[in-house]
Amino acid sequence: APRRAPSPAKPGGANGDRYFGPYTDTGHMRRLLATLQSVFGVRQLRFEARFGDSRDEAMGRYKEALGRCVGVLEGRTEEVAAELEAKGEAGKAEELRRIGATTRLDFLGLDPEKTSVDVVAIATESSVE
């Protein structure tokens, strides 16, 4: 996964955080990056591409996984999950969908463990405002 780290606030009160996404704190970002690493194994693939026996093949797998990570970060989680399912990797697709839903609920300040949350109503409300 891409190595991103929030920087501390700059002197004078200017916020120095440099990271992507609509996250209210860095905890969401860290969980997302950990999930991307666990689903796609980008760091391991990068190592294999640099030092493995079949570098060309490993580089292709690395670039493919990196492209999927970028797709998730650009908000195309469902598209990436469908691509994984088409390749027979339904477990990875489900994990990706689960973490996407959990991250959205965390961002909205809701408990993802509660079953009474109407996500469609929340999404409709937030899109109207």
Secondary structure, DSSP 8 states (H G I E B T S, - for coil): ----------TTS-------SS-SSHHHHHHHHHHHHHHH-HHHHHHHHHHSSSHHHHHHHHHHHHHHHHHHHTT-HHHHHHHHHHTT-HHHHHHHHHHHHHHHHHHTT--TT-TT--HHHHHHHHHH-
